[in-house]
Amino acid sequence: MISSSAAIAELPSIRVMVVDDSAVVRGLISRHLEAEPGIAVVATAAHGELALAQLARTAIDLVVLDIEMPVMDGLTTLQEIMVRHPGVRVIMASTLTRRNAEISFKALNLGASDYVAKPESGLGSAEEFKRELVAKIKAVVRRRAAVPPSAAPPRPTPVPPVGPRPVRGKTTALAIGASTGGPPALLKLFESLRGAVQQPILLTQHMPATFTALLAEQLSRAGDRPCAEARDGEPILGGHCYVAPGGWHMVVDRQGALPILRLNQEPPESFCRPAVDPMLRTAAQVFGTGLLATMLTGMGHDGAKGCEAVARAGGRFIVQDEASSVVWGMPGAAAATGLAESILPLNDIGPWIRRATGTAA
């Protein structure tokens, strides 16, 4: 009988290509990845044209792709990969600038699976970069292997049995958590909620600071509602969306009878700051039976404990289903609690929320 550890060791390595115009960066990323069991760097390239040539002759599962390169830049390369090699996954790698954040968002909408911020300086940031990149590579490629393309429509994820639901008043606030695959999913969700949902929306998406500010701007346009990074101490108003800023946990508090937002830099939870769990725990305490939470696509298990807190307080939560998620980590962990009210494809979440808030089209 083969032991579980032996079975894991026999799994084929994930074949990665690193594309960056800097030889130093290519070497750094390659060394990080080669040191990780289960990952093999099978090719490198200094720009997009060389990357496409490598893809034509080498079996590659995933490309770590720089944005700013000579000859052919990352965004153009990504579009070519999506057309010529649709089975290859792409993770964008960029420095934390406003311009690169905007390009990264375009890349996500064009089909990139995720992004990572290149380390700025110091051993600590390099180690965090390695941990994040390795985790995302494994999550994205395992997701593809677990759900192979098929001509048949995917079977819906079974809904776990739930216990009796308490009698609730109307929904007074919404809270959303997301990570890998989240930005495109959020844009689609907010578009579906245009002209509806006057309750405040609290959002934690795993992202660095430059990205969360841009995400808020994009969601404001997509949903036609005021949306911005949260500020410490500001009141929570109906019709507004508040995004947890990168590097800060966003939690809910009260100032007298008025619900307000607080920001803190307490330790990361589930390796994340901002994290979904502290937002949901505190929102459940303040909004109780009026809270409706939604867990979207994401890597890891952040948000599952928070969803349990929501249910214990008499609120409710729904999760995105496996078939429509880029990675069914966070929503899967929340669904595994057995307390989700519904498990839905992304396209059905907006209409469900509209009905739940009394604003169905």
Secondary structure, DSSP 8 states (H G I E B T S, - for coil): ---HHHHHHTS--EEEEEE-S-HHHHHHHHHHHHTSTTEEEEEEESSHHHHHHHHHHS--SEEEEESS-SSS-HHHHHHHHHHH-TTSEEEEEE-S-HHHHHHHHHHHHHT--EEEE---SSHHHHHHHHHHHHHHHHHHHHHHHHS---SS--------------------EEEEEE-TTHHHHHHHHHHHTTT---S-EEEEE---HHHHHHHHHHHHHHHTS-EEE--TT-B--TT-EEE--TTSEEEEEEETTEEEEEEE----BTTBSS-HHHHHHHHHHHHGGGEEEEE-SBSSSTTHHHHHHHHHTT-EEEEE-TTT-S-BSHHHHHHTTT--SEEE-HHHHHHHHHHHTT---
